[in-house]
Amino acid sequence: MTAVPAIAFRGVTKAYGGPAVVDGVTLAIARGSFTALVGTSGSGKSTLLKMVNRLVVPDAGAVLVDGADVAAGDAPALRRSIGYVFQNVGLFPHLSIADNIAIRARLGGAMPDVAALLEQVGLDPAIAERRPRDLSGGQQQRVGVARALAGDAKILLMDEPFGALDPVTRDRIGRTVRDLHDRLGLTTVMVTHDMAEALLLADRVLAMTAGRIVADGTPVEMLRAEDGPAAALVAVPRAQAARMRALAEGRA
């Protein structure tokens, strides 16, 4: 028997009064996988991601989570069952860190273990009563991850989660998220425009152009591609790596 995918898109299409932003995408995301969705701005990747928890409703087609059509149930309940990490974090400035983490789970009638969640994302539980303004950008994004995991979510959606962070912090938090993905058995879908980040963190890389999936493969398959969309996408990180090697060897 074929396993039911954690997430499935069936011919989904979305337009905002012009050409389709997402154009007839059919795709299955396996349970327990870490999938990176890459593409330039306007390629449709964030719109596709937001269809999973009904932040965006497709004009045609269907989205299924654990085999059930997301359009058939209660949208708030669906969103409480799926972790979502935003690029701008979206913490409430007037609430404590503890209340920010707990807010989504509390709406469902549960009280998460805030201290344990903070420790999971590499933060000292002692910051629980502080306000977001007291934390660095990297710490705030870790709080955003903790909030997404509150309520025992098994699906984690991330929309350009590290884009505003410096390279060192970005790398550290990326490693933290990958470790949490493995330890908690999550199904993770991450939108990013950074191909190197996608290759280093994900098990599977999907590339979008003009609303369509134009490349789909493992990081190794993407790196070995000699032509086509995959080769074009890895050309920049490959060239950067070659230039850095040349600098280290004194050949630049």
Short mmCIF file of the C-alpha atoms (twelve columns), coordinates in Angstrom:
data_MODEL
# 
_entry.id   MODEL 
# 
loop_
_atom_site.group_PDB 
_atom_site.id 
_atom_site.type_symbol 
_atom_site.label_atom_id 
_atom_site.label_alt_id 
_atom_site.label_comp_id 
_atom_site.label_asym_id 
_atom_site.label_seq_id 
_atom_site.Cartn_x 
_atom_site.Cartn_y 
_atom_site.Cartn_z 
_atom_site.pdbx_PDB_model_num 
ATOM 1   C CA . MET A 1   0.000   0.000  0.000   1 
ATOM 2   C CA . THR A 2   1.309   3.442  -0.958  1 
ATOM 3   C CA . ALA A 3   1.898   5.713  2.020   1 
ATOM 4   C CA . VAL A 4   -0.338  8.772  2.248   1 
ATOM 5   C CA . PRO A 5   1.817   11.893 1.790   1 
ATOM 6   C CA . ALA A 6   1.883   14.467 4.553   1 
ATOM 7   C CA . ILE A 7   1.006   17.175 2.002   1 
ATOM 8   C CA . ALA A 8   -0.357  16.840 -1.518  1 
ATOM 9   C CA . PHE A 9   -1.140  19.469 -4.142  1 
ATOM 10  C CA . ARG A 10  -3.517  18.405 -6.877  1 
ATOM 11  C CA . GLY A 11  -3.549  20.724 -9.865  1 
ATOM 12  C CA . VAL A 12  -3.554  23.874 -7.749  1 
ATOM 13  C CA . THR A 13  -3.753  27.225 -9.513  1 
ATOM 14  C CA . LYS A 14  -3.856  30.782 -8.203  1 
ATOM 15  C CA . ALA A 15  -4.006  34.134 -9.978  1 
ATOM 16  C CA . TYR A 16  -4.432  37.675 -8.707  1 
ATOM 17  C CA . GLY A 17  -6.112  39.254 -11.702 1 
ATOM 18  C CA . GLY A 18  -3.271  38.493 -14.123 1 
ATOM 19  C CA . PRO A 19  -1.142  35.507 -15.143 1 
ATOM 20  C CA . ALA A 20  -1.259  32.547 -12.765 1 
ATOM 21  C CA . VAL A 21  1.092   32.899 -9.798  1 
ATOM 22  C CA . VAL A 22  0.766   29.142 -9.199  1 
ATOM 23  C CA . ASP A 23  -0.015  27.261 -12.389 1 
ATOM 24  C CA . GLY A 24  -1.463  23.750 -12.141 1 
ATOM 25  C CA . VAL A 25  0.988   22.340 -9.583  1 
ATOM 26  C CA . THR A 26  0.637   18.657 -8.688  1 
ATOM 27  C CA . LEU A 27  3.050   17.526 -6.017  1 
ATOM 28  C CA . ALA A 28  3.356   15.160 -3.024  1 
ATOM 29  C CA . ILE A 29  5.473   15.851 0.059   1 
ATOM 30  C CA . ALA A 30  6.468   12.680 1.905   1 
ATOM 31  C CA . ARG A 31  5.982   12.413 5.639   1 
ATOM 32  C CA . GLY A 32  9.211   13.129 7.508   1 
ATOM 33  C CA . SER A 33  10.919  14.862 4.583   1 
ATOM 34  C CA . PHE A 34  12.661  18.233 4.603   1 
ATOM 35  C CA . THR A 35  11.758  19.967 1.352   1 
ATOM 36  C CA . ALA A 36  13.171  23.277 0.160   1 
ATOM 37  C CA . LEU A 37  11.169  25.342 -2.331  1 
ATOM 38  C CA . VAL A 38  13.444  27.723 -4.200  1 
ATOM 39  C CA . GLY A 39  12.920  30.344 -6.861  1 
ATOM 40  C CA . THR A 40  13.261  34.018 -7.603  1 
ATOM 41  C CA . SER A 41  10.854  36.628 -6.240  1 
ATOM 42  C CA . GLY A 42  7.444   36.244 -7.878  1 
ATOM 43  C CA . SER A 43  7.967   32.598 -8.836  1 
ATOM 44  C CA . GLY A 44  4.982   31.489 -6.740  1 
ATOM 45  C CA . LYS A 45  6.772   29.620 -3.959  1 
ATOM 46  C CA . SER A 46  5.308   31.569 -1.017  1 
ATOM 47  C CA . THR A 47  1.812   31.406 -2.503  1 
ATOM 48  C CA . LEU A 48  2.119   27.637 -2.859  1 
ATOM 49  C CA . LEU A 49  3.315   27.307 0.739   1 
ATOM 50  C CA . LYS A 50  0.440   29.392 2.098   1 
ATOM 51  C CA . MET A 51  -2.089  27.103 0.431   1 
ATOM 52  C CA . VAL A 52  -1.180  24.369 2.926   1 
ATOM 53  C CA . ASN A 53  -2.755  26.169 5.886   1 
ATOM 54  C CA . ARG A 54  -5.310  28.149 3.868   1 
ATOM 55  C CA . LEU A 55  -3.652  31.522 4.171   1 
ATOM 56  C CA . VAL A 56  -4.160  31.413 0.404   1 
ATOM 57  C CA . VAL A 57  -7.090  29.589 -1.188  1 
ATOM 58  C CA . PRO A 58  -6.430  28.173 -4.678  1 
ATOM 59  C CA . ASP A 59  -8.678  29.161 -7.572  1 
ATOM 60  C CA . ALA A 60  -8.621  25.565 -8.779  1 
ATOM 61  C CA . GLY A 61  -7.347  22.226 -7.524  1 
ATOM 62  C CA . ALA A 62  -7.043  20.881 -3.998  1 
ATOM 63  C CA . VAL A 63  -4.525  20.703 -1.155  1 
ATOM 64  C CA . LEU A 64  -4.535  17.666 1.131   1 
ATOM 65  C CA . VAL A 65  -2.902  17.253 4.544   1 
ATOM 66  C CA . ASP A 66  -2.677  13.656 5.733   1 
ATOM 67  C CA . GLY A 67  -5.075  12.730 2.930   1 
ATOM 68  C CA . ALA A 68  -7.799  15.215 3.936   1 
ATOM 69  C CA . ASP A 69  -8.784  18.218 1.830   1 
ATOM 70  C CA . VAL A 70  -7.849  21.323 3.829   1 
ATOM 71  C CA . ALA A 71  -10.861 23.149 2.380   1 
ATOM 72  C CA . ALA A 72  -13.256 20.760 4.114   1 
ATOM 73  C CA . GLY A 73  -12.363 21.596 7.722   1 
ATOM 74  C CA . ASP A 74  -12.100 24.541 10.069  1 
ATOM 75  C CA . ALA A 75  -9.326  26.938 8.969   1 
ATOM 76  C CA . PRO A 76  -8.291  28.101 12.485  1 
ATOM 77  C CA . ALA A 77  -8.063  24.506 13.691  1 
ATOM 78  C CA . LEU A 78  -5.968  23.610 10.643  1 
ATOM 79  C CA . ARG A 79  -3.572  26.500 11.320  1 
ATOM 80  C CA . ARG A 80  -3.190  25.512 14.963  1 
ATOM 81  C CA . SER A 81  -2.126  22.024 13.867  1 
ATOM 82  C CA . ILE A 82  0.594   23.289 11.504  1 
ATOM 83  C CA . GLY A 83  3.668   25.239 12.573  1 
ATOM 84  C CA . TYR A 84  4.407   28.356 10.519  1 
ATOM 85  C CA . VAL A 85  7.555   30.490 10.694  1 
ATOM 86  C CA . PHE A 86  7.416   33.916 9.039   1 
ATOM 87  C CA . GLN A 87  10.320  35.882 7.613   1 
ATOM 88  C CA . ASN A 88  9.566   38.882 9.835   1 
ATOM 89  C CA . VAL A 89  8.879   36.624 12.874  1 
ATOM 90  C CA . GLY A 90  5.644   38.475 13.740  1 
ATOM 91  C CA . LEU A 91  6.030   38.447 17.521  1 
ATOM 92  C CA . PHE A 92  3.562   40.579 19.478  1 
ATOM 93  C CA . PRO A 93  5.680   43.368 21.019  1 
ATOM 94  C CA . HIS A 94  3.392   43.895 24.033  1 
ATOM 95  C CA . LEU A 95  3.433   40.209 25.051  1 
ATOM 96  C CA . SER A 96  6.145   38.343 26.920  1 
ATOM 97  C CA . ILE A 97  8.200   35.709 25.126  1 
ATOM 98  C CA . ALA A 98  6.257   33.028 27.020  1 
ATOM 99  C CA . ASP A 99  2.906   34.444 25.912  1 
ATOM 100 C CA . ASN A 100 4.106   34.790 22.313  1 
ATOM 101 C CA . ILE A 101 5.114   31.132 22.256  1 
ATOM 102 C CA . ALA A 102 1.924   29.926 23.924  1 
ATOM 103 C CA . ILE A 103 -0.612  32.051 22.048  1 
ATOM 104 C CA . ARG A 104 -1.345  29.674 19.178  1 
ATOM 105 C CA . ALA A 105 -1.583  26.590 21.378  1 
ATOM 106 C CA . ARG A 106 -3.762  28.397 23.935  1 
ATOM 107 C CA . LEU A 107 -6.303  29.167 21.234  1 
ATOM 108 C CA . GLY A 108 -6.726  25.408 20.961  1 
ATOM 109 C CA . GLY A 109 -7.149  24.999 24.716  1 
ATOM 110 C CA . ALA A 110 -3.641  23.721 25.507  1 
ATOM 111 C CA . MET A 111 -0.771  25.156 27.553  1 
ATOM 112 C CA . PRO A 112 2.626   24.257 26.098  1 
ATOM 113 C CA . ASP A 113 5.792   23.747 28.104  1 
ATOM 114 C CA . VAL A 114 7.419   27.067 27.247  1 
ATOM 115 C CA . ALA A 115 10.678  26.301 29.055  1 
ATOM 116 C CA . ALA A 116 11.118  23.047 27.131  1 
ATOM 117 C CA . LEU A 117 10.352  24.769 23.825  1 
ATOM 118 C CA . LEU A 118 12.910  27.499 24.520  1 
ATOM 119 C CA . GLU A 119 15.538  24.890 25.340  1 
ATOM 120 C CA . GLN A 120 14.712  22.998 22.135  1 
ATOM 121 C CA . VAL A 121 15.565  26.050 20.048  1 
ATOM 122 C CA . GLY A 122 18.733  26.828 22.012  1 
ATOM 123 C CA . LEU A 123 17.440  29.639 24.240  1 
ATOM 124 C CA . ASP A 124 17.656  30.078 28.003  1 
ATOM 125 C CA . PRO A 125 14.210  29.576 29.588  1 
ATOM 126 C CA . ALA A 126 15.028  32.594 31.783  1 
ATOM 127 C CA . ILE A 127 14.082  34.895 28.863  1 
ATOM 128 C CA . ALA A 128 10.455  33.761 29.029  1 
ATOM 129 C CA . GLU A 129 9.230   36.924 30.771  1 
ATOM 130 C CA . ARG A 130 11.172  39.335 28.593  1 
ATOM 131 C CA . ARG A 131 9.709   41.229 25.626  1 
ATOM 132 C CA . PRO A 132 10.680  40.747 21.972  1 
ATOM 133 C CA . ARG A 133 12.455  44.135 21.908  1 
ATOM 134 C CA . ASP A 134 14.936  42.758 24.440  1 
ATOM 135 C CA . LEU A 135 16.127  40.020 22.072  1 
ATOM 136 C CA . SER A 136 18.401  40.011 19.041  1 
ATOM 137 C CA . GLY A 137 17.004  39.229 15.595  1 
ATOM 138 C CA . GLY A 138 18.363  35.692 15.782  1 
ATOM 139 C CA . GLN A 139 16.843  35.130 19.207  1 
ATOM 140 C CA . GLN A 140 13.495  36.433 17.990  1 
ATOM 141 C CA . GLN A 141 13.550  34.022 15.075  1 
ATOM 142 C CA . ARG A 142 14.300  31.146 17.450  1 
ATOM 143 C CA . VAL A 143 11.255  32.226 19.466  1 
ATOM 144 C CA . GLY A 144 9.285   32.116 16.219  1 
ATOM 145 C CA . VAL A 145 10.385  28.519 15.687  1 
ATOM 146 C CA . ALA A 146 9.441   27.650 19.283  1 
ATOM 147 C CA . ARG A 147 5.999   29.168 18.745  1 
ATOM 148 C CA . ALA A 148 5.557   27.167 15.549  1 
ATOM 149 C CA . LEU A 149 6.339   23.935 17.411  1 
ATOM 150 C CA . ALA A 150 3.984   24.657 20.327  1 
ATOM 151 C CA . GLY A 151 0.994   22.332 20.267  1 
ATOM 152 C CA . ASP A 152 3.014   19.366 18.964  1 
ATOM 153 C CA . ALA A 153 2.793   20.375 15.307  1 
ATOM 154 C CA . LYS A 154 4.203   17.698 12.994  1 
ATOM 155 C CA . ILE A 155 4.225   19.876 9.879   1 
ATOM 156 C CA . LEU A 156 6.515   22.910 9.866   1 
ATOM 157 C CA . LEU A 157 6.169   25.554 7.146   1 
ATOM 158 C CA . MET A 158 8.856   28.227 6.861   1 
ATOM 159 C CA . ASP A 159 8.627   31.238 4.539   1 
ATOM 160 C CA . GLU A 160 12.083  32.784 4.031   1 
ATOM 161 C CA . PRO A 161 12.704  32.265 7.766   1 
ATOM 162 C CA . PHE A 162 16.337  33.382 7.875   1 
ATOM 163 C CA . GLY A 163 16.385  36.089 5.190   1 
ATOM 164 C CA . ALA A 164 16.853  39.029 7.578   1 
ATOM 165 C CA . LEU A 165 19.660  37.428 9.606   1 
ATOM 166 C CA . ASP A 166 23.419  37.784 9.301   1 
ATOM 167 C CA . PRO A 167 25.224  34.793 7.717   1 
ATOM 168 C CA . VAL A 168 26.605  33.344 10.972  1 
ATOM 169 C CA . THR A 169 23.259  33.519 12.796  1 
ATOM 170 C CA . ARG A 170 21.477  32.222 9.713   1 
ATOM 171 C CA . ASP A 171 23.727  29.165 9.553   1 
ATOM 172 C CA . ARG A 172 23.346  28.417 13.266  1 
ATOM 173 C CA . ILE A 173 19.556  28.645 13.243  1 
ATOM 174 C CA . GLY A 174 19.388  26.603 10.052  1 
ATOM 175 C CA . ARG A 175 21.340  23.837 11.772  1 
ATOM 176 C CA . THR A 176 19.040  24.088 14.797  1 
ATOM 177 C CA . VAL A 177 15.945  23.710 12.624  1 
ATOM 178 C CA . ARG A 178 17.421  20.747 10.774  1 
ATOM 179 C CA . ASP A 179 18.267  19.078 14.090  1 
ATOM 180 C CA . LEU A 180 14.731  19.670 15.397  1 
ATOM 181 C CA . HIS A 181 13.318  18.289 12.153  1 
ATOM 182 C CA . ASP A 182 15.264  15.061 12.639  1 
ATOM 183 C CA . ARG A 183 14.691  14.676 16.392  1 
ATOM 184 C CA . LEU A 184 10.960  15.478 16.338  1 
ATOM 185 C CA . GLY A 185 10.148  13.616 13.126  1 
ATOM 186 C CA . LEU A 186 8.742   16.703 11.414  1 
ATOM 187 C CA . THR A 187 7.651   17.217 7.835   1 
ATOM 188 C CA . THR A 188 9.277   20.525 6.912   1 
ATOM 189 C CA . VAL A 189 8.741   22.729 3.861   1 
ATOM 190 C CA . MET A 190 11.010  25.768 3.620   1 
ATOM 191 C CA . VAL A 191 10.721  28.568 1.076   1 
ATOM 192 C CA . THR A 192 14.051  30.223 0.301   1 
ATOM 193 C CA . HIS A 193 15.749  32.119 -2.498  1 
ATOM 194 C CA . ASP A 194 19.142  30.876 -1.276  1 
ATOM 195 C CA . MET A 195 20.071  27.785 -3.262  1 
ATOM 196 C CA . ALA A 196 23.093  27.003 -1.076  1 
ATOM 197 C CA . GLU A 197 20.858  27.010 2.002   1 
ATOM 198 C CA . ALA A 198 18.406  24.682 0.265   1 
ATOM 199 C CA . LEU A 199 21.157  22.269 -0.755  1 
ATOM 200 C CA . LEU A 200 22.688  22.139 2.734   1 
ATOM 201 C CA . LEU A 201 19.486  21.760 4.770   1 
ATOM 202 C CA . ALA A 202 16.977  19.859 2.666   1 
ATOM 203 C CA . ASP A 203 16.509  16.263 1.525   1 
ATOM 204 C CA . ARG A 204 14.631  17.406 -1.558  1 
ATOM 205 C CA . VAL A 205 14.833  20.628 -3.554  1 
ATOM 206 C CA . LEU A 206 11.980  21.926 -5.693  1 
ATOM 207 C CA . ALA A 207 12.543  24.874 -8.002  1 
ATOM 208 C CA . MET A 208 9.726   27.122 -9.197  1 
ATOM 209 C CA . THR A 209 9.600   29.452 -12.171 1 
ATOM 210 C CA . ALA A 210 6.478   31.345 -13.282 1 
ATOM 211 C CA . GLY A 211 4.236   29.309 -10.996 1 
ATOM 212 C CA . ARG A 212 5.446   25.874 -12.068 1 
ATOM 213 C CA . ILE A 213 7.815   23.267 -10.644 1 
ATOM 214 C CA . VAL A 214 10.702  23.164 -13.119 1 
ATOM 215 C CA . ALA A 215 13.203  21.041 -11.175 1 
ATOM 216 C CA . ASP A 216 12.806  18.388 -8.488  1 
ATOM 217 C CA . GLY A 217 15.607  16.350 -6.962  1 
ATOM 218 C CA . THR A 218 17.890  15.619 -4.062  1 
ATOM 219 C CA . PRO A 219 20.727  18.074 -3.352  1 
ATOM 220 C CA . VAL A 220 23.185  15.647 -4.957  1 
ATOM 221 C CA . GLU A 221 21.026  15.338 -8.095  1 
ATOM 222 C CA . MET A 222 20.768  19.121 -8.304  1 
ATOM 223 C CA . LEU A 223 24.526  19.550 -7.998  1 
ATOM 224 C CA . ARG A 224 25.201  16.901 -10.648 1 
ATOM 225 C CA . ALA A 225 22.809  18.419 -13.203 1 
ATOM 226 C CA . GLU A 226 24.716  19.536 -16.286 1 
ATOM 227 C CA . ASP A 227 21.941  21.441 -18.025 1 
ATOM 228 C CA . GLY A 228 18.377  22.645 -17.569 1 
ATOM 229 C CA . PRO A 229 16.794  24.607 -14.691 1 
ATOM 230 C CA . ALA A 230 18.606  22.671 -11.964 1 
ATOM 231 C CA . ALA A 231 22.019  23.403 -13.446 1 
ATOM 232 C CA . ALA A 232 21.160  27.090 -13.764 1 
ATOM 233 C CA . LEU A 233 20.079  27.290 -10.118 1 
ATOM 234 C CA . VAL A 234 23.231  25.696 -8.714  1 
ATOM 235 C CA . ALA A 235 25.535  27.675 -11.001 1 
ATOM 236 C CA . VAL A 236 25.839  30.586 -8.558  1 
ATOM 237 C CA . PRO A 237 26.715  28.605 -5.378  1 
ATOM 238 C CA . ARG A 238 29.033  26.386 -7.440  1 
ATOM 239 C CA . ALA A 239 30.837  29.419 -8.878  1 
ATOM 240 C CA . GLN A 240 31.075  31.019 -5.423  1 
ATOM 241 C CA . ALA A 241 32.605  27.845 -3.988  1 
ATOM 242 C CA . ALA A 242 35.151  27.757 -6.823  1 
ATOM 243 C CA . ARG A 243 36.099  31.399 -6.251  1 
ATOM 244 C CA . MET A 244 36.573  30.817 -2.508  1 
ATOM 245 C CA . ARG A 245 38.808  27.806 -3.212  1 
ATOM 246 C CA . ALA A 246 40.847  29.952 -5.569  1 
ATOM 247 C CA . LEU A 247 41.179  32.664 -2.904  1 
ATOM 248 C CA . ALA A 248 42.290  30.135 -0.294  1 
ATOM 249 C CA . GLU A 249 44.888  28.740 -2.685  1 
ATOM 250 C CA . GLY A 250 46.147  32.170 -3.677  1 
ATOM 251 C CA . ARG A 251 44.963  31.841 -7.260  1 
ATOM 252 C CA . ALA A 252 42.446  34.688 -7.280  1 
# 
